[in-house]
């Protein structure tokens, strides 16, 4: 039994996706046969980093959680100003300037870093999740015990800061969610990773027997509802997606195809369109039900290191249509033969028309996707990979 320390910006049991789901999944699996402690912030919301959860130690499902308060909330405008300033200065940007950005990026928890520095001797290894945030970046230089970084890299502006290239060296162990994520890292750091794992996280199998006589059955291929899952914001590509859909609607003259977007809206105005519906946050059960009732899932994000949502669609035998600018999602689609991708308005319109006109092909793509998820991202597969990772780090 190993004593494992997990360091992550947020730790939430019911996270719907992203690094938060991955962190909870890893802690839960590893706690089955190890002693797991999670160091994290008291924040629930990554936009503000407001202290909402009790600080100190709690126990959840055999996981010891240590929460540390954030010393400041995040000012998005100030953070973006600092980032633009740092990027404009390029290689001449000072460490002090980059550190100011890192603090604003947050969650700024210096007590967490101090704890890790002083108490690491009580652990056998550490797992650091999320390359972008203060707790991970500030902890890495102080670590003396074996550790692995689960970076969830994106091809995004902050990654170009010299600070990240210096912090993430090729001598470290990494765990990538997809081969394309590793390619992003190697392209921008101009260095090959020597030691790495390819793991990802697991998807629960919610598939239920098909009842073709039920009007809401997910086996009903006549559904014209398209679905998106996740936070609705500009950085996730939603303005572009809605524009492409409305252009398609104008040219096709169809009014029988709708988009239902599941998730909270942030930092953008949504279109007022009778064919585009917004539900706000929904429960896990509602999400699965809506996926089952839909024809296929759209993911417009250009910045993904894994994409839980396309895996959740595939496990329901639904095909997906994703943004080709996301090399990770494009790679998943090619390896699985489970979905298509678009790169501009015209390709969006053509692929949407193709799927609507070729239901049997779309259904086969969905079945391919399910086989891909079960082969690579079942709980049993992820458990085996995580245990191998721990054994390697302890050798």
N, C-alpha and C positions, 0 to 999 in steps of 0.2 A: 504494500500500500504506500503510495507516494503522497507527499504533502504538496499540493498544487496551489499556486497563487494565480488568480486571474485578474488582470487589470483592464478596466473598460470604463468608458465615459458614463454610460447609463446601463442599468441592469433592471429589466422589467420582465416579470413572469409572462405577461400576456402581450408581449410585443408582437405586432403583426408581421414584421419583417425586418430586413436590414441587419446591421451589426448587433442590434439588441437581441433579436431572435437567435442569432448565431451564438452570442455569449451565453444566453440562458440554456440553449440546447447543449453546448459543450459542457457547461457546469453540471447540468443534470446527468448527462451520460457519464462524465468522469467521476462524479460523486458516488456512482454505483460501486466502485471498487477503490476509490481514493478519498483522501481528506481534502476537500476543496474549500478555499477561501476566496471570496470575490472582493476586491477593492474597487469602489465606484463612488460616484457623486450622489448627493441627495436630490438631484434634479430628475424630473420626469420629462420635461420639455426641452428638446435640444435647440430650439430657437432662442429661448430666453435664458436657459440654465437657472431658472428660479428654483430656490430651495423649497421642495414640496414634501419630500419624504423624511422621516425621522433620521437624525444622524446616529451613529453608533452601530453596535452589533445586533444583528437579528439572525434567526435561523429559519430557513425555508427549505423544506424537503431535503434535509441533510446537507444543505449548502450553508456555510457560514458567510454572511454578507456584512461587510464593513463599509458604511456610508460616511462620506466626508462632505461637509458643506462647501458650497462654492463661495468664494470671497467677493464675487461680483457677478451681476447679470450681464448678458451680452447686449451690446448696442450694435445692431446689424449695420447701420450706416457707418459707424466708426470703424467697425471691422473691415468693411469693404474699402473704406478710404485707406486704411493701413495696408491692406493687401495690394491695392492698386499702386500705392506709393512704393512698396517693396518690389513689386514686379517691374515697375518703371526703372528702378535703380539697377536691376539685374544683378550681376555678379558683385557689384560694388556695394550692395546693401549691407548694412552692419548687422551684427548679431543682436544688438540692442533693439534695432528696429523690427527685426523678425520676431524677437521675443515679445514685443508689444503686441504684434499681431496674434501670436500664439495665445497670449493671455486673453485677448478679446475673443479669439476663436473658442476658447474655453473647453470644458468647464474648468475654471481656474481653482484648483484644489491643492494648494501647496502642502496642506496637512497630509493628504494622501501620499504625495511623493515622499515626504519626510518619513511616513510610516514604512513605505516600501524600502527605502534606503536603510532604515534602522533594523527592521524586522525580517528582512529577506533571508537571514541565516536560519530562520525557523522553517523554511520551505525548501523543497528539493528542486523545484523548477517553477518558472513563471510563463504564463500565456498572456500576451498583450494584444488587445483587439482594437483595431481602428488606428490607422497611421496618422490621422489628421489632428487629433485632439491632445490637449495639454497633458492629461495624466500619463499617457503613453510616451509622448515625446520627451517629457521631463524625467520620466523614470528610467528610460533606457540607459543613459550614461552612467547611472548609479548601480546598475545591476551587476552582481558578481556571480550569481547562480545561473545555471543553464536556463535559457529562455527561447521562446519562439514568438515571432510576430505574425499575427493574422491581420494583414494590413488593410484589406478591402480597398485596394488602390482603385482610383478613378483617373481618367485622363482629364484632369481639371486644373484650373489656374494655380491653386496653392501648392500643388505637387511640384511646381517648377521652382519654388523657392530653394536657394542653396541650403537652407536649414535642414530640409528633408533629405537631400542627397548626402549630407554629412552624417545625419542621424542613422540612416538606414544603409548599412555597409554590407557588402557581399559576403562578409565572414559570418553574418548572422543566419540563424535558421528562420525560414518563412513557411507559412502555410497559406497557399493561395486557394481561392475558390474556383478558379478556372485557368486554363493555360493562357488565355488572352490577358488575364490580369497580370500574370508574370511577364508577358510581353510588354505591357504598358510600363511596368517597373524597369525592365531592362532597356527599353527604348529611351526613356527619359533620364535614367541614371548613367547610361552608357557603361553598364557593368553587368556581367553575368552572375546569376545567383548560383552559388556553389551547393547550398544545402536547402532543400525545400520539400514540402509535402503538397499534394493536391487533394483537398478534402471537401470543402463546401459544407452545407448543413443538410439536415434531413427534412423530408416532407411527409406529413401524416397522410396515410392512405384513407381518404374519406369516401372512396368509390362505393356506391351502393348498387344493387341489381337494377338493371334498366327495366322500367315499366313503360313500354311504348304507348299504352293507352292513357297514361296520365298526361294532361295538357302541359304540365310543368316539368316533365321528365327531361333530364339532361341528355337522354338519348334521342330526344325529339330534334331531328336535324332541320326542321322547318323554322326554328327560332331565328328571328332577325335582330335580336338584341346583341349588341357588342358591349363588352365590359372592360373597364379599367379598374385597377385596384391599387390604392396607395395615396399618399399625400398629393394633392393637386396644387402644383406650384410651377412657376416658370422654369426653374432649374430641372424639372422633370419632363420638360418638352410638351406640356399640355397646350399652351397657346398655339403652337405650331400644329399639333394634332387636330384641335378643333377647327383651325383654319382649313386644313387639308380636307376634313370631313365636310365642311360647309361648301367648299369648292366642288367636291365630288357630288354632293347633293344637287348643286346648281346644274351641273352637266348631265347627271343621270336622270334628273327629274323624279327620283324615287323618294317617297315619303314613308316607306314601310320599314326602313332600317333605322334603329336608334342606338345611341350610346348611353350606357348607364355608368356613371363614375362613382365608385365607392371610395370614400375617404374625405378627410377635412380639406377645406380650401385655404390656401395661405398665399398672401402677397400677390394676388392677381384678381382681376375681374373675370367672372365666368360669362360665357355667352348666354344670352337669353334666346333660347332656341327650343321649340317644342319637341325636337328629336334628340336633345341632349339633356339628360337628367342627372341631378346631383343628390346623393343620399346623405352625405355627411358620414361620420364614423358609424360603422356597423359592427355587430358582434361577429365572432368567428363563424357561428352557425348561419347567420344571414349571408355572410360572404360566400360560404360554400354553396348555399342554396342559389344565390344569384349566379355564381359561375355555372352551376348545373343547368340553369334555365337559359343560359346564353349560347350563342352560336360559337363565338370565339373571343379571345382576350387580346386587347391592345396594350402594348407597353411603349410609350413614346420617349422614354428616357434615353439620353445619349450616354449617361454616366451610371453604369452598373458594374458591380464586381461579382454578382451572382444572379440576382433576380428571383426572389421567392415567388413572385406573382406568376411568372410563366410556368414554374414548376407546379404550382397549385392548380393552374389550368390543365396542364398535361396530366396530372394524376386523375382528373375528371374526364380524360380523353378528349379534351378540347384543344384545337390548334391555336396558334398564336400568330399575331402580326406585330413585329417589333421594329424599332428604329435601327436601321443598319449602321448608324454611327456608333452604336454600342457594340464593340468588337466581341464582348463577352456574350451578349444575347445572340448575336449573329453566329458565333461559334457553337453555342448550344443548339441552335436551330439546324445548323449543318451537320453536327455530330448525331443528332437525334432523328433528323429528317422529320421533325415535328412541327415546323412552322416556317413562315415566310417573313421577309423584311422589306422595308421601304427606305428610300434615301431622299425623296423629294415629293412634291405634290403629285406629279404624274405617276410615279411608281406606286404611291399610296393608292391612287384611284384604280390603277390597273390590277394591283394585287387584291384590293377589296372586291372589285368586279369578278376576278378569277375565283375567289373563294365562294362568293355568293352563287356563282354559276356552276360550280363543281363541288357539290355537297359531299359526294362520296370520297373525292380526293381529300377534302378538308377533314372528313371523319377519319380517314386512314392516317393523316398527319397527326391527328389527336391520339390515335392508338399508338403510333410510333413514339410520341412524346411520353405516354404513360410507361411504356417499356423502358425508355431511357431513364426516367426518374427512378423506377424500381431497381434498375440495374446499378445505378450510381449514387442515389441519394435516399435510400431507405435508412431507417434508424439502425438496422443491423450493419449495413455497409459503413455508415459513419462511425459507429461504435468501434468497429474493427480498425478503421484508419486512425482514430484518435488514440486507441490503446497502442498501436504501432508507433505513433508519434511520441508518446510518453516513454515507451521503452527505448527508443532511439536517443532521446534527450538524456535519459538516465545512464546510458552506456558510458 
